Amino acid sequence: MTERVYNFSPGPAVLPEPALAEAQRDLMALPGVGRSVLEISHRSATFKKMLDRAIDDLRSLLAIPAGYHVLFLQGGSRLQFSMVPMNLLRGTGRPADYILTGSWGNKAIAEARLEGDVRLAWDGKASHYDRLPQPSELDVDPRAAYVHFTSNETIQGVQFPREPEVGTVPLVCDASSDFLSRPVAIDRYGLLYACAQKNAGPAGVTVVIVREDMLAAVPERLPGMLDYRVHAQHGSLYNTPPVFGIYFVGLVTKWLRHEVGGLEAMAARNGRKAGWLYGAIDQSHGFYRGHARPECRSVMNVTFRLPSESLEKEFLRQAEAEGLVALGGHRSVGGIRASIYNAMPEAGVEALRDFMHAFHRQHAG
Ligand code: PMP
């Protein structure tokens, strides 16, 4: 098969075609270099330029203020589940507060508990993680070392429309599955991290944006690779960084800046796409049942059920036959999940919406 399908994978996910085409060309020889990024020193001027450009693009796209480091690390977001409490909780004598809105937050908490005292500032378990806390429901300890939240829970499809209000306690965010999908007020954060394999590039590189003053809390004698200060001091070149991933993030940020026109434009496009699928759910008279409550719906991962598991299987089978692939919900929750990250073209979402309407007509009552 050489035709590209509409790929609704939750991650690793669809990437922008201009970025894939440029990478394909560059893999034999970078123009003027005669070798690919996989074959040059990470300390070469060529790579340094790529690294600097990717950081500049991220700074520009997200309007990252001075006083924040942009780091490219390895180990995925799962390693951040550990590095955050190792660096920011260990030895502080304070608790860390977690706002729990789904499966990934739960995994982050399990790792933080290995490091210190973890409090739940809110837990959405009672309604199966279908909603976000009301401001009045949040119980944040003003002494907490930080408050962690997951801006978009990839499995449940629940997304914060804006940052939770946590007073003066530093905000830490797992933004893995909505990074670069919309503008973000970085100055509200102490630290924000995102693995790349949804919106930003290939698996293997994780972006960490951390405010300088957060590094003051980092304990002594952490292993170098696990110490944010070390990575910040070395400008992400402490060891050999994930060169291909950083190069590719640079291609994606170039696409976002110069072809999409920035994160406002990206957010508008993403809002339109999500609106079409939620519209199909809402117009189906209960045939499709969205998991997230309407005011908490994710613009990135649209999760829903059909009247029976056998209909869900049939839906997935017919969708795949029409070139709409990877729509199965996470194995822990089942159902359907359409991941419609930045690089999913509008035409792909329109095709899925039309398929949903047709499937409903075919199977309704
Ligand atoms: N957090 C969220 C919100 C995610 O969606 C994922 C990946 N699906 C992770 C963390 C884990 O990322 P990784 O596999 O890169 O460790």
Residues whose N, C-alpha, C, O or C-beta is under 5 A from the ligand:
A	BS01	PMP	G75 G76 S77 R78 L79 W104 N152 T154 D174 S176 S177 C195
